[in-house]
Amino acid sequence: MLDRFALKLVKPPTEWAAARLAARGVTADQATLAGFGFGMVAAILVAFGFTGLAILPLLLNRALDGVDGALARLNGTSERGAFLDISLDFVFYAAIPLAFAAQAPDDNALAAAALLAAFTATGTSFLAFAVIAEKRGLRSTAYPSKSFYYLGGLTEGTETIACFLAMCWWPEHFAAIAYVYAALCALTAATRLVAGWRMFG
């Protein structure tokens, strides 16, 4: 829901950083892998109870997720890069709830499972829609810079990162935050299913 506004805000600094990294020979794939590395560091810190320390690598993960796209637009996009980017994003999204479950299984495991199930629903509907849209030659007017049809919803990347930051800041409330966000994700998946049903009829 907020991605289109967030992308406009971060576009100037992201493009500035990408231009300087490109001048030093950094590729989009390298930025993607570095961002994924930071994401895994954040997950490990969460799993061991250092949730406050996890905030910085988590933000670096998201910053590099924007920079890799800007680098790709500078140097030329590739299907391999798009595949790597979206695949590692979903691994990162799954790793954070799993890390909270590992940190305190008695308190967090069920809520983490509910959130992971909701992520599966949103991710599946998102990617399935993109595959069919690509076959039909459809392009998103809301997110024209994306390499595939980006179907928005109530819970997008911006909301998910805000959720993760809240969990890291208030880890004692992880379960409550996870259940609320899982419900919002379920609503997003439902709206995407309806959109696909109508558009592909």
Helices and strands as residue ranges (DSSP letters): H 3-23, H 28-47, H 55-75, H 79-103, H 105-135, H 157-169, G 171-173, H 174-199
